[in-house]
Amino acid sequence: MTASPSEPYDLVVVGAGSAGLAGAVTAAELGLSVALLDSTTQSGGQFYRHPAPALGAVRPEALHHDWSAFSDLRRRLAASTVTHLTGHHVWSVVRESGESGAAAGETGETWAVHAITGADGTEEQPVRITARALLLATGAYERQLPFPGWTLPGVVGAGGAQAMLKSGLVLPGRRIVVAGSGPLLLAVASSLAAAGARVPAVVEAAGYLRYARSPRALVTNPAKAAEALVHGAALLRHRVRVLPGSAVTEVHGTDRVEAVTVSRLDGDWTPVPGTGRRIACDALAVGHGLVPQIELATAVGCATRALPDGTLGLALDDLQETSVAGLWAAGETGGVGGAELARTEGELAGRAIAARLRGRRADPDPGRGVGPGRVGELRRRRDRMRAFADVMSAAHAPGPGWPAWLEDETDVCRCEEVTAGRVREAVTELGARDARTVKLLTRAGMGWCQGRMCGTAVACLAARGGTPEPPAERRPFAVPVPLATLAALDERATEQNL
Ligand SMILES: Cc1cc2nc3c(=O)[nH]c(=O)nc-3n(C[C@H](O)[C@H](O)[C@H](O)COP(=O)(O)OP(=O)(O)OC[C@H]3O[C@@H](n4cnc5c(N)ncnc54)[C@H](O)[C@@H]3O)c2cc1C
C-alpha cells in the first residue's frame, strides 16, 4: 500500500540496517504503507555493508556470516510496497497534531520527518515526510578513547576498517594491529586477515573471563559462543595473537603509523609500569565499543536507560515503543547487541505498530508473560539476546584507569584540537565537573562530530576517577544541516509522500 501525496504514510522507518529492514518489510506485509529512509545508497546498515555494484565484487557475501538473513530481507523489500528512499539524511523528527484528519493512530497525531538528500547530504534538498507512526533504527557509532598518537594517519576505527573492507574492498594497511575492546575486534581481525592483511595482534583491554560470571546468558545463547569460536579458529589459522588485559598506549611514527606500544593493564585499565613493548605495524584499527545513535529520539524527549558499559540506550517497553507514544525503536538504539537481535526487534516493532494502527493488541494475552504466537516467540528471543548483550556490555566497560594513557599534549577533541592538559585544567583549576562545562570552557565537543568522538573521554576526565555521567546525546540536529537549508525550509520543503 502506498500513501498518496496528501496523506501521511502509516509508518516511516529511519535506518535500513538489520532492524529497520525487518521492521519495514514486516509492517508492509501486514498491510501498512511504509517509507524507509537511509542516509546511505544501499540497504544493509553496518553489518551488511557490501561493495557498490560498480566495484564488480563477484562474491559480496564472502566477508559476512549470516548473509542469507540479509538476502531474505532484501528479497522481501523488493517484493514489497515499501518506498525505499536512499541518500536521505534525517536531521529531525517532530510530532505534529493530526489536522489533516488522516492520522488515525491511537495518539491522533502525525510525525514529520525532516531530511536532506544526496549521497553525503550535499544535494541539500529539504524533504518533509509525514507518518502516523515512526520507527527509529539508526544503529550505533564507534566509541574512541584517545592515547598519544591516535590522530596519526594510519589509525582508523576498528568498525571503520571493517567498513572500508566491506564496502570499498580496501585495507587500511598491510600490517594492522587491531585494538580496543569488544567482540567487534575479533570479527574485524578475522576479516582483515582473511582479506590478506598481516595482523600481528588483537589487543583487548578487558579480560574474556568476565563472561564466565554470567553462565546463564552464555548457555542460553550458544550461537554467540559458536560465533566466537569461528573467529577464534580463523585467528589461529592466520596466526594472530590475542592479548587480553592489554592496550595500545602509544602510536609511533612521523607521517604515519610505524609501530605501537602495547602495555599490560591492571583490572582498572591502568597500564602496569614496565610492561610496554613495541609492535611494528603500518596501521592500527582501534575501537572501544559502540554507542547507540539516539539523537533523533532524545530530541523529542524519549527516556533513556544507562547501559552497563556507561553509554545510554533508549528505554523501551516490551513491544519496542519508546516513552513517547507513537515512536518505536529497534536494534542498537536500545543497546548494542548484534544483527540478529536487531532483526528480531525490528520485526517485533513492525508487528506492534501494525497492531496499534489497526486498533488491535499485538500481544493478545500480556498478563501471561510472553504471550502466544509469533509476538511471544519474538519477545522471548529478544529477551534472551538482550540478556547476553548486557553481559557483553558489562564485560567491556572501560575501566576508570584508562586516562593514565594520556599525556597532557594528547589531543582529546580532535575537531577543535583540545588537549588532555586543557581538559584537566578546566577540571582541576576552573572547577568543571561534567562534559558540558568542559565544553563551554575549552570548546571540546563543539566541532563537526559534535562530541561523538571525544564525549566519553571528556566525561571520564571531568569525573576525575568517579563514575562519569553518560553524554546526554541531546542534539537539536542529528546530522549537520546547512544554514541555507534551514532558512529556506518554509518555502521549499516538499511534501514527498510518493
Ligand atoms: C562502524 C561499524 C561497523 C560494524 N561492523 C560490524 C561487523 O563487522 N560485525 C558485526 O557483528 N557487527 C558490526 N557492527 C555492529 C552492527 O552494526 C550491528 O550489530 C547491526 O548492524 C545493528 O543493526 P541496526 O539495524 O541496529 O543498525 P545499523 O546496521 O547500523 O543500521 C543503521 C542504519 O541507519 C542509518 N542511519 C543512521 N542515522 C541516520 C539518519 N540520521 N538518517 C538516515 N539514516 C540514518 C545508517 O546509515 C544505517 O544504515 C558494526 C557497527 C559499526 C558502528
The ligand as a Tripos MOL2 file, in Angstrom:
@<TRIPOS>MOLECULE
LIG
   53    58     1     0     0
SMALL
NO_CHARGES

@<TRIPOS>ATOM
      1 C1         31.2580    1.0780   12.0190 C.3       1 LIG1
      2 C2         30.5840   -0.2010   12.4890 C.ar      1 LIG1
      3 C3         30.9690   -1.4330   11.9500 C.ar      1 LIG1
      4 C4         30.3700   -2.6080   12.3900 C.ar      1 LIG1
      5 N1         30.8110   -3.8100   11.8820 N.ar      1 LIG1
      6 C5         30.2870   -4.9580   12.3740 C.ar      1 LIG1
      7 C6         30.7810   -6.2420   11.9520 C.ar      1 LIG1
      8 O1         31.6540   -6.3210   11.1040 O.2       1 LIG1
      9 N2         30.2600   -7.3680   12.5180 N.ar      1 LIG1
     10 C7         29.2890   -7.3010   13.4820 C.ar      1 LIG1
     11 O2         28.8540   -8.3320   14.0030 O.2       1 LIG1
     12 N3         28.7750   -6.1180   13.8750 N.ar      1 LIG1
     13 C8         29.2740   -4.9610   13.3730 C.ar      1 LIG1
     14 N4         28.8080   -3.7710   13.8340 N.ar      1 LIG1
     15 C9         27.6800   -3.8060   14.7390 C.3       1 LIG1
     16 C10        26.4430   -3.8920   13.8150 C.3       1 LIG1
     17 O3         26.3240   -2.6520   13.2030 O.3       1 LIG1
     18 C11        25.1280   -4.1820   14.4470 C.3       1 LIG1
     19 O4         25.1720   -5.3230   15.1900 O.3       1 LIG1
     20 C12        23.9400   -4.2550   13.4730 C.3       1 LIG1
     21 O5         24.2600   -3.7110   12.2270 O.3       1 LIG1
     22 C13        22.8100   -3.4930   14.0990 C.3       1 LIG1
     23 O6         21.7830   -3.2610   13.1860 O.3       1 LIG1
     24 P1         20.9270   -1.9120   13.2800 P.3       1 LIG1
     25 O7         19.8660   -2.0540   12.2510 O.co2     1 LIG1
     26 O8         20.5420   -1.6380   14.6740 O.co2     1 LIG1
     27 O9         21.9370   -0.7500   12.8820 O.3       1 LIG1
     28 P2         22.7840   -0.4940   11.5590 P.3       1 LIG1
     29 O10        23.0620   -1.7360   10.8320 O.co2     1 LIG1
     30 O11        23.9420    0.3410   11.9900 O.co2     1 LIG1
     31 O12        21.8080    0.3900   10.6520 O.3       1 LIG1
     32 C14        21.5160    1.7270   10.9570 C.3       1 LIG1
     33 C15        21.1880    2.4450    9.6670 C.3       1 LIG1
     34 O13        20.6560    3.7340    9.9920 O.3       1 LIG1
     35 C16        21.1620    4.6780    9.0790 C.3       1 LIG1
     36 N5         21.0880    5.9880    9.7350 N.ar      1 LIG1
     37 C17        21.6300    6.3550   10.9210 C.ar      1 LIG1
     38 N6         21.3240    7.6340   11.2040 N.ar      1 LIG1
     39 C18        20.5760    8.0840   10.1750 C.ar      1 LIG1
     40 C19        19.9650    9.3440    9.8820 C.ar      1 LIG1
     41 N7         20.0430   10.3830   10.7280 N.pl3     1 LIG1
     42 N8         19.2740    9.4790    8.7130 N.ar      1 LIG1
     43 C20        19.1580    8.4280    7.8490 C.ar      1 LIG1
     44 N9         19.7300    7.2120    8.0750 N.ar      1 LIG1
     45 C21        20.4240    7.0510    9.2230 C.ar      1 LIG1
     46 C22        22.5900    4.2160    8.7920 C.3       1 LIG1
     47 O14        23.0390    4.7020    7.5390 O.3       1 LIG1
     48 C23        22.4230    2.6950    8.8080 C.3       1 LIG1
     49 O15        22.2100    2.1770    7.5150 O.3       1 LIG1
     50 C24        29.3670   -2.5680   13.3750 C.ar      1 LIG1
     51 C25        28.9650   -1.3310   13.8910 C.ar      1 LIG1
     52 C26        29.5580   -0.1540   13.4580 C.ar      1 LIG1
     53 C27        29.1000    1.1680   14.0390 C.3       1 LIG1
@<TRIPOS>BOND
     1     1     2 1
     2     2     3 ar
     3     2    52 ar
     4     3     4 ar
     5     4     5 ar
     6     4    50 ar
     7     5     6 ar
     8     6     7 ar
     9     6    13 1
    10     7     8 2
    11     7     9 ar
    12     9    10 ar
    13    10    11 2
    14    10    12 ar
    15    12    13 ar
    16    13    14 ar
    17    14    15 1
    18    14    50 ar
    19    15    16 1
    20    16    17 1
    21    16    18 1
    22    18    19 1
    23    18    20 1
    24    20    21 1
    25    20    22 1
    26    22    23 1
    27    23    24 1
    28    24    25 2
    29    24    26 1
    30    24    27 1
    31    27    28 1
    32    28    29 2
    33    28    30 1
    34    28    31 1
    35    31    32 1
    36    32    33 1
    37    33    34 1
    38    33    48 1
    39    34    35 1
    40    35    36 1
    41    35    46 1
    42    36    37 ar
    43    36    45 ar
    44    37    38 ar
    45    38    39 ar
    46    39    40 ar
    47    39    45 ar
    48    40    41 1
    49    40    42 ar
    50    42    43 ar
    51    43    44 ar
    52    44    45 ar
    53    46    47 1
    54    46    48 1
    55    48    49 1
    56    50    51 ar
    57    51    52 ar
    58    52    53 1
@<TRIPOS>SUBSTRUCTURE
     1 LIG1         1 GROUP 0 **** ****
